[in-house]
Each structure stands twice: as structure tokens, then as C-alpha cells.
């Protein structure tokens, strides 16, 4: 099987002493691609360098809602400049979005809309962080007449909210949440959504699957998520994996393992 981790913070310091080992374990389970999202300007160079250090790596750049207070308009200008150059294995704008549990939506909103607008202008995919704000994200994308690819990463919500986002062309990131039996509404959502809307991710080192300690997640656990998703969909892992690979390639316009990105 060939698997892609569509959203993994592999640049984070938690991996500094074990990055090569975790990558080797992930490769042994079928990993052929890993996408690292940026969360703040001060980390962008680290994100890029980590992604380019191994052939499966690719990356995104963005300003996460938790860190909007660290930035100013100049950082958005820099983001546009960097993205406009379409550098090697740069795939998307993000991680950006809204989070009702940390900070204020009023503070986060203009940063999300600015990055969504930038992605639209440059015809780039958008990677969205949405925590208890799925309706707000849907409304913002509709107002912006969004019609490009977007990932609602680490989805944790109900079927109805996810279906509305999928209607706008969004992909739904399926992570460790579904391995927990208590996550009934999210498990129901990924069981019923169109299969072509789903992509695998770990969000490592966070969003740990069942049996993995908090903050100790790894791309090596992607196969565990695949196994649960296959069970929920009533498919074999061997049948499901190629579909998910095709989905993530379409989302990011990237064939994992290629150093160049499909021209836009």
C-alpha cells in the first residue's frame, strides 16, 4: 500500500531526537508522502527545510489562528511573495482558520479571510483549521465564492456539517479521532461522506489515535487510521488505500515522490 500523511507537523521539536526513526517506521508501513503545514512566520524556514530533507516531504505555509497575534500585515505580504514563487514542493496556503476554543473569532477572522483570498488569487489549495467553527468556515468560503481545493484538516464534527463543506469542494481530513469509539458523530460522518472527499492525516505529534499517548503521535500511526476507516467504510485496506492516494494527489495537485509540483 502507498499512504500519504496529508497533515503532519513533522518539523516540531518533538521529532528532533527521533525524526529519522519515525520516518523509517512510517516508510515500512507504506508512507510515500508527508505534507508539513506552516503555522507561523518564524517557523516557515524550518518547515521548508524539514520537508526538503527527505524525498517524501512537501509543505504548506500559513498563519494558524492560535498565532495571529504574533503577526502583522508584513507577514501576509511575505507569504504572498513566497507563495507566488511556487518553490519546490510547496503545495498550499495553510494552516489557517478559526478556533472557538482559543483566542477570539473576531481576532482570527481577518487572517483567515486574507489567507483564503490569497489562495484564491494564486490558485492554490487551502489548509483549514476549524475547531467548533465548521458553520463559520462554510459561511466564509461561500462569501468568498471559494471554488478551489481545500482541506478541513483533522475533522471532528457531524455528517451534516461535513456534507456542506464537501459541497463546496472541500476535502475532509481523517485522523486519529476516528479510532476512539466515543467519537460517534465523526465516525458516522466519515462512514457516510463521499469516498472521494476523504484524505488521511495524523496531525502528529497531536491528535493521537487510540492507545498512543497525548503528544506522541507519529506518521508511523497512519496505518492504524487507515485500518479503522476501512472498517467504517466496509472496505479492505488494500481497496481503500489507492482511492485515498488519488484523493490526496488531487487535493494538493501533487504526485508524492515528485520534486516538482504540477503547474497551475
KEMAR-438014 format. One record per residue (C-alpha): x, z negated, y; residue in one letter. Coordinates in Angstrom, 3 decimals, padded with zeros to 6 digits, m for minus. Example, Ala and Ser with C-alpha at 12.3 -4.5 7.8 and 13.67 -1.06 7.14 Angstrom:
<recs>
+----------+----------+----------+------+
|       xx |       zz |       yy | paba |
+----------+----------+----------+------+
|  012.300 | m007.800 | m004.500 |    A |
|  013.670 | m007.140 | m001.060 |    S |
+----------+----------+----------+------+
</recs>
This chain:
<recs>
+----------+----------+----------+------+
|       xx |       zz |       yy | paba |
+----------+----------+----------+------+
|  000.000 |  000.000 |  000.000 |    X |
|  001.013 |  000.591 |  003.604 |    X |
| m000.060 | m002.040 |  006.126 |    X |
|  000.242 | m002.328 |  009.900 |    X |
|  000.048 | m005.587 |  011.805 |    X |
| m001.791 | m004.359 |  014.896 |    X |
| m001.111 | m007.506 |  016.957 |    X |
|  001.756 | m009.891 |  016.270 |    X |
|  003.815 | m011.941 |  018.732 |    X |
|  006.989 | m011.347 |  016.760 |    X |
|  009.097 | m011.862 |  019.885 |    X |
|  008.051 | m015.512 |  020.227 |    X |
|  010.756 | m018.171 |  019.828 |    X |
|  009.058 | m019.470 |  016.663 |    X |
|  010.622 | m016.493 |  014.869 |    X |
|  014.133 | m016.805 |  016.293 |    X |
|  015.533 | m018.565 |  013.225 |    X |
|  013.531 | m016.672 |  010.614 |    X |
|  012.688 | m013.221 |  012.012 |    X |
|  014.733 | m011.207 |  009.518 |    X |
|  013.447 | m013.218 |  006.579 |    X |
|  009.799 | m012.951 |  007.580 |    X |
|  010.189 | m009.230 |  008.174 |    X |
|  011.729 | m008.802 |  004.733 |    X |
|  008.819 | m010.681 |  003.139 |    X |
|  006.322 | m008.570 |  005.080 |    X |
|  008.013 | m005.348 |  004.025 |    X |
|  007.814 | m006.482 |  000.416 |    X |
|  004.024 | m006.686 |  000.744 |    X |
|  003.725 | m003.201 |  002.269 |    X |
|  004.321 | m003.626 |  006.015 |    X |
|  005.184 | m000.283 |  007.653 |    X |
|  004.299 | m001.066 |  011.272 |    X |
|  004.103 | m004.046 |  013.611 |    X |
|  002.843 | m003.987 |  017.198 |    X |
|  004.066 | m006.652 |  019.631 |    X |
|  001.878 | m007.259 |  022.716 |    X |
|  003.304 | m008.470 |  026.012 |    X |
|  001.700 | m011.473 |  027.697 |    X |
|  003.643 | m011.923 |  030.956 |    X |
|  006.170 | m010.064 |  033.049 |    X |
|  009.017 | m012.480 |  032.333 |    X |
|  008.748 | m011.655 |  028.612 |    X |
|  008.367 | m007.869 |  028.785 |    X |
|  012.018 | m007.043 |  028.205 |    X |
|  012.116 | m009.401 |  025.214 |    X |
|  009.004 | m007.762 |  023.783 |    X |
|  010.556 | m004.307 |  024.118 |    X |
|  013.926 | m005.318 |  022.695 |    X |
|  012.353 | m007.090 |  019.707 |    X |
|  010.162 | m004.095 |  018.879 |    X |
|  013.004 | m001.611 |  019.122 |    X |
|  015.293 | m003.719 |  016.952 |    X |
|  013.599 | m002.612 |  013.710 |    X |
|  012.098 |  000.727 |  012.672 |    X |
|  008.569 | m000.585 |  012.105 |    X |
|  008.295 | m002.013 |  015.612 |    X |
|  006.214 | m000.856 |  018.581 |    X |
|  004.942 | m002.703 |  021.635 |    X |
|  002.474 | m003.081 |  024.479 |    X |
|  002.896 | m004.582 |  027.943 |    X |
|  000.335 | m006.625 |  029.812 |    X |
| m000.626 | m009.824 |  031.605 |    X |
| m002.546 | m012.308 |  029.453 |    X |
| m005.384 | m014.301 |  031.087 |    X |
| m003.551 | m017.586 |  030.428 |    X |
| m000.665 | m016.483 |  032.643 |    X |
| m002.308 | m014.677 |  035.560 |    X |
| m001.238 | m017.469 |  037.898 |    X |
|  002.406 | m016.560 |  037.342 |    X |
|  001.955 | m013.053 |  038.713 |    X |
|  001.343 | m011.122 |  041.902 |    X |
|  000.457 | m007.569 |  042.871 |    X |
|  004.061 | m006.511 |  042.476 |    X |
|  003.874 | m007.196 |  038.765 |    X |
|  000.935 | m004.821 |  038.403 |    X |
|  002.939 | m002.184 |  040.260 |    X |
|  005.860 | m002.752 |  037.897 |    X |
|  003.545 | m002.498 |  034.892 |    X |
|  002.244 |  000.836 |  036.140 |    X |
|  005.756 |  002.098 |  036.726 |    X |
|  006.907 |  001.097 |  033.254 |    X |
|  003.824 |  002.463 |  031.530 |    X |
|  003.948 |  005.748 |  033.450 |    X |
|  007.349 |  006.475 |  031.953 |    X |
|  005.891 |  006.355 |  028.388 |    X |
|  009.030 |  004.752 |  026.963 |    X |
|  009.975 |  004.895 |  023.299 |    X |
|  007.385 |  003.226 |  021.050 |    X |
|  005.368 |  001.883 |  023.975 |    X |
|  001.741 |  002.153 |  022.878 |    X |
| m000.757 |  000.389 |  025.129 |    X |
| m001.617 | m001.870 |  028.053 |    X |
| m002.126 | m005.475 |  026.989 |    X |
| m002.604 | m008.143 |  026.064 |    X |
| m005.087 | m008.705 |  028.864 |    X |
| m008.624 | m010.010 |  029.034 |    X |
| m010.801 | m013.066 |  029.569 |    X |
| m010.782 | m016.589 |  028.127 |    X |
| m013.565 | m019.061 |  028.845 |    X |
| m011.618 | m021.978 |  027.361 |    X |
| m008.528 | m021.811 |  029.539 |    X |
| m008.394 | m021.177 |  033.275 |    X |
| m011.338 | m019.677 |  035.126 |    X |
| m013.060 | m016.352 |  034.650 |    X |
| m013.105 | m015.854 |  038.410 |    X |
| m009.328 | m016.016 |  038.443 |    X |
| m008.872 | m013.836 |  035.366 |    X |
| m011.416 | m011.138 |  036.157 |    X |
| m009.487 | m009.045 |  038.722 |    X |
| m006.404 | m008.982 |  036.487 |    X |
| m008.415 | m007.747 |  033.529 |    X |
| m010.164 | m005.054 |  035.521 |    X |
| m006.895 | m003.944 |  037.135 |    X |
| m005.221 | m003.515 |  033.758 |    X |
| m008.242 | m001.752 |  032.269 |    X |
| m008.225 |  000.588 |  035.247 |    X |
| m004.519 |  001.242 |  034.782 |    X |
| m005.006 |  002.061 |  031.103 |    X |
| m007.818 |  004.455 |  032.014 |    X |
| m005.722 |  006.231 |  034.655 |    X |
| m002.775 |  006.648 |  032.305 |    X |
| m004.940 |  007.446 |  029.253 |    X |
| m003.517 |  004.529 |  027.293 |    X |
| m005.179 |  002.236 |  024.755 |    X |
| m006.105 | m001.265 |  025.919 |    X |
| m005.466 | m004.505 |  024.019 |    X |
| m008.049 | m007.150 |  024.923 |    X |
| m008.006 | m010.924 |  024.515 |    X |
| m011.593 | m012.189 |  024.506 |    X |
| m012.469 | m015.820 |  023.842 |    X |
| m016.182 | m016.593 |  024.195 |    X |
| m016.417 | m013.703 |  026.657 |    X |
| m017.466 | m010.770 |  024.462 |    X |
| m020.534 | m010.036 |  026.586 |    X |
| m018.492 | m010.186 |  029.786 |    X |
| m015.834 | m007.872 |  028.344 |    X |
| m018.542 | m005.447 |  027.250 |    X |
| m020.090 | m005.519 |  030.728 |    X |
| m016.744 | m004.952 |  032.441 |    X |
| m015.887 | m001.983 |  030.233 |    X |
| m019.316 | m000.450 |  030.854 |    X |
| m018.930 | m000.822 |  034.618 |    X |
| m015.545 |  000.852 |  034.412 |    X |
| m017.043 |  003.674 |  032.315 |    X |
| m014.387 |  002.935 |  029.732 |    X |
| m014.134 |  005.681 |  027.099 |    X |
| m010.653 |  005.254 |  025.669 |    X |
| m009.460 |  003.360 |  022.606 |    X |
| m009.350 | m000.423 |  022.895 |    X |
| m008.652 | m003.308 |  020.545 |    X |
| m010.680 | m006.506 |  020.724 |    X |
| m007.923 | m008.496 |  019.122 |    X |
| m008.446 | m011.498 |  016.864 |    X |
| m012.194 | m011.065 |  016.933 |    X |
| m014.208 | m014.238 |  016.441 |    X |
| m017.835 | m013.593 |  017.202 |    X |
| m021.087 | m012.351 |  015.734 |    X |
| m022.140 | m008.960 |  014.466 |    X |
| m024.375 | m008.109 |  017.422 |    X |
| m021.614 | m008.632 |  019.994 |    X |
| m019.099 | m006.696 |  017.923 |    X |
| m021.508 | m003.807 |  017.373 |    X |
| m022.000 | m003.415 |  021.135 |    X |
| m018.250 | m003.253 |  021.647 |    X |
| m017.835 | m000.755 |  018.838 |    X |
| m020.466 |  001.454 |  020.510 |    X |
| m018.095 |  001.663 |  023.498 |    X |
| m015.304 |  002.873 |  021.215 |    X |
| m013.566 | m000.467 |  020.701 |    X |
| m011.752 | m001.400 |  017.513 |    X |
| m012.189 | m004.896 |  016.110 |    X |
| m009.070 | m006.862 |  015.184 |    X |
| m009.481 | m008.621 |  011.842 |    X |
| m007.213 | m011.632 |  011.463 |    X |
| m006.831 | m014.949 |  009.718 |    X |
| m010.212 | m016.217 |  010.945 |    X |
| m011.993 | m014.395 |  008.116 |    X |
| m010.017 | m016.286 |  005.447 |    X |
| m011.784 | m019.515 |  006.439 |    X |
| m015.159 | m019.923 |  004.732 |    X |
| m016.556 | m021.791 |  007.749 |    X |
| m016.206 | m018.634 |  009.914 |    X |
| m019.529 | m017.335 |  008.648 |    X |
| m020.570 | m015.270 |  011.671 |    X |
| m017.218 | m013.472 |  011.902 |    X |
| m017.094 | m012.829 |  008.164 |    X |
| m020.609 | m011.407 |  008.387 |    X |
| m019.579 | m009.193 |  011.314 |    X |
| m016.576 | m007.599 |  009.614 |    X |
| m018.607 | m007.122 |  006.432 |    X |
| m021.244 | m005.072 |  008.288 |    X |
| m019.393 | m003.187 |  011.020 |    X |
| m018.419 |  000.471 |  010.537 |    X |
| m015.270 |  000.502 |  008.441 |    X |
| m013.557 |  002.894 |  010.846 |    X |
| m013.786 |  000.243 |  013.596 |    X |
| m011.605 | m002.332 |  011.798 |    X |
| m007.848 | m002.928 |  012.041 |    X |
| m005.696 | m005.662 |  010.504 |    X |
| m003.659 | m008.136 |  012.531 |    X |
| m002.094 | m011.575 |  012.207 |    X |
| m001.639 | m012.704 |  015.837 |    X |
|  001.324 | m014.578 |  014.371 |    X |
|  002.531 | m017.230 |  014.848 |    X |
| m001.055 | m018.218 |  015.736 |    X |
| m004.432 | m017.612 |  014.046 |    X |
| m003.169 | m018.900 |  010.709 |    X |
| m005.057 | m017.911 |  007.569 |    X |
| m006.329 | m020.418 |  005.036 |    X |
| m003.501 | m022.515 |  003.615 |    X |
| m000.986 | m021.746 |  006.380 |    X |
| m000.092 | m024.435 |  008.900 |    X |
| m001.040 | m024.076 |  012.566 |    X |
|  001.592 | m022.101 |  014.466 |    X |
|  003.296 | m020.989 |  011.243 |    X |
|  001.578 | m017.657 |  010.717 |    X |
|  003.678 | m014.590 |  009.903 |    X |
|  003.245 | m010.838 |  009.393 |    X |
|  004.027 | m011.612 |  005.753 |    X |
|  000.453 | m013.002 |  005.547 |    X |
| m001.175 | m009.662 |  006.359 |    X |
| m001.861 | m009.034 |  002.674 |    X |
| m003.912 | m012.229 |  002.454 |    X |
| m006.178 | m010.990 |  005.238 |    X |
| m006.481 | m007.602 |  003.558 |    X |
| m007.496 | m009.288 |  000.310 |    X |
| m010.309 | m011.247 |  001.941 |    X |
| m011.507 | m008.243 |  003.923 |    X |
| m011.598 | m006.133 |  000.755 |    X |
| m013.720 | m008.799 | m000.934 |    X |
| m016.115 | m008.938 |  002.022 |    X |
| m016.438 | m005.145 |  002.045 |    X |
| m016.822 | m004.813 | m001.724 |    X |
| m013.792 | m002.541 | m001.995 |    X |
| m010.457 | m002.737 | m003.722 |    X |
| m007.396 | m003.421 | m001.616 |    X |
| m005.976 | m000.077 | m002.749 |    X |
| m009.047 |  001.759 | m001.467 |    X |
| m009.254 | m000.169 |  001.793 |    X |
| m005.608 | m000.090 |  002.888 |    X |
| m005.375 |  003.683 |  003.603 |    X |
| m008.532 |  003.544 |  005.726 |    X |
| m007.157 |  000.684 |  007.805 |    X |
| m003.873 |  002.553 |  008.216 |    X |
| m005.740 |  005.580 |  009.522 |    X |
| m007.747 |  003.349 |  011.881 |    X |
| m004.718 |  001.734 |  013.495 |    X |
| m002.947 |  005.078 |  013.835 |    X |
| m005.987 |  006.431 |  015.688 |    X |
| m006.249 |  003.333 |  017.890 |    X |
| m002.654 |  003.434 |  019.061 |    X |
| m002.081 |  007.195 |  018.656 |    X |
|  000.981 |  006.302 |  016.656 |    X |
|  002.210 |  007.028 |  013.171 |    X |
|  004.058 |  003.873 |  012.095 |    X |
|  007.706 |  004.554 |  011.412 |    X |
|  007.944 |  007.304 |  014.025 |    X |
|  010.150 |  006.511 |  017.014 |    X |
|  008.153 |  008.830 |  019.242 |    X |
|  004.556 |  008.380 |  020.338 |    X |
|  002.019 |  011.193 |  020.264 |    X |
|  001.984 |  012.839 |  023.684 |    X |
| m001.023 |  012.194 |  025.832 |    X |
+----------+----------+----------+------+
</recs>
